[in-house]
């Protein structure tokens, strides 16, 4: 369990690096789920794709 937690923490940190790469920079915004108050950015999508791809490679998930 300890090794799995380390892997998940590492994935989270790497996703954080993706988010920080765009900090205080211009990025596109889109409305998510047809709700005018539910926004998602290209940065959110990039981090989400990274996380999902990494999690899908884990044998213990």
C-alpha positions in Angstrom: 0.0 0.0 0.0 2.8 2.4 0.8 4.3 2.1 -2.7 0.9 2.7 -4.3 0.5 5.8 -2.3 3.9 7.1 -3.4 3.0 6.5 -7.0 -0.3 8.4 -6.7 1.4 11.3 -4.9 3.9 11.4 -7.7 1.2 11.5 -10.3 -0.5 14.4 -8.4 2.8 16.3 -8.2 3.4 15.9 -11.9 -0.2 17.1 -12.7 0.5 20.1 -10.4 3.6 20.9 -12.6 1.3 20.9 -15.6 -1.0 23.4 -13.9 1.8 25.6 -12.7 3.3 25.7 -16.2 0.3 27.9 -17.2 0.0 29.9 -14.0 -0.7 33.6 -14.7 -0.8 32.9 -18.5 -3.6 33.2 -20.9 -5.6 30.0 -21.5 -8.9 29.2 -23.1 -12.1 28.7 -21.2 -15.0 26.5 -22.2 -18.4 25.8 -20.6 -18.6 22.3 -19.3 -21.8 20.2 -19.2 -24.0 22.9 -20.7 -24.0 24.8 -17.4 -23.0 28.4 -17.9 -21.4 28.5 -14.5 -19.3 25.3 -14.9 -16.1 26.3 -16.7 -13.1 24.2 -17.7 -9.9 25.4 -19.2 -7.4 23.8 -21.7 -5.1 23.6 -18.7 -7.7 21.6 -16.7 -8.1 19.2 -19.6 -4.4 18.7 -20.1 -3.9 17.9 -16.4 -6.9 15.6 -16.4 -5.7 13.7 -19.5 -2.3 13.2 -17.8 -3.8 11.9 -14.6 -6.2 9.5 -16.3 -3.5 8.1 -18.6 -1.2 7.5 -15.7 -3.9 5.9 -13.5 -4.9 3.6 -16.4 -1.4 2.2 -16.5 -1.4 1.2 -12.8 -1.7 -2.5 -12.1 -3.4 -2.0 -8.7 -6.3 0.1 -10.0 
